[in-house]
């Protein structure tokens, strides 16, 4: 499938909505085991999902920009 065909099927709004929902309710990351960071077309959204998930699993429920930034910088990948 050509890249522009994939781009037509991608919904940036849907990805942003998922991230916004998980920011508001990080506990949802534990209920959506099938949702993986690699499933996002926008790599940044996948990184956000990973960071929020890691923060919540470590017991941090007050997820803010500083927590996310620190988590993203701690990722060796």
C-alpha positions in Angstrom: 0.0 0.0 0.0 1.4 3.4 -0.9 2.2 5.9 1.8 -0.4 8.5 0.6 -3.1 5.7 0.6 -2.2 5.0 4.3 -2.3 8.7 5.1 -5.8 8.9 3.8 -6.9 6.2 6.2 -5.2 7.8 9.2 -7.2 9.9 11.6 -5.0 12.4 13.5 -8.1 13.4 15.4 -8.7 9.8 16.5 -5.2 9.4 17.7 -5.3 12.8 19.6 -8.6 11.7 21.2 -7.1 8.5 22.5 -4.1 10.3 24.0 -6.4 13.0 25.6 -8.6 10.3 27.1 -5.6 8.4 28.5 -4.2 11.7 29.9 -7.5 12.2 31.7 -7.9 8.5 32.7 -4.4 6.9 32.8 -5.9 3.8 34.3 -7.4 3.0 30.9 -3.9 2.0 29.8 -4.2 -1.1 32.0 -7.6 -2.0 30.4 -6.4 -1.6 26.8 -3.7 -4.2 26.6 -4.2 -4.5 22.9 -3.3 -0.8 22.3 0.4 -0.6 21.7 2.5 2.6 21.0 3.6 1.1 17.6 -0.1 1.1 16.5 -0.1 4.9 16.2 0.7 6.3 12.8 2.1 9.5 14.5 5.2 8.3 16.3 4.9 11.1 18.9 1.5 9.8 19.9 2.9 6.4 20.4 5.7 7.9 22.6 3.1 9.7 24.7 1.1 6.5 25.2 4.2 4.6 26.3 5.2 7.4 28.7 1.7 7.6 30.3 1.5 3.9 30.6 4.9 3.6 32.3 4.1 6.5 34.7 0.8 4.9 35.7 2.3 1.5 36.1 5.0 3.0 38.5 2.2 4.4 40.6 2.1 8.0 39.4 -1.5 9.1 38.9 -0.8 12.8 38.7 0.4 12.8 35.1 1.6 16.2 33.9 3.9 17.6 31.3 7.0 17.4 33.5 6.4 13.7 34.4 5.9 12.9 30.7 9.0 14.8 29.7 11.1 13.1 32.3 9.8 9.7 31.3 10.4 10.3 27.6 14.0 11.4 28.3 14.6 8.3 30.4 13.8 6.1 27.4 17.0 4.6 26.0 15.4 4.0 22.6 
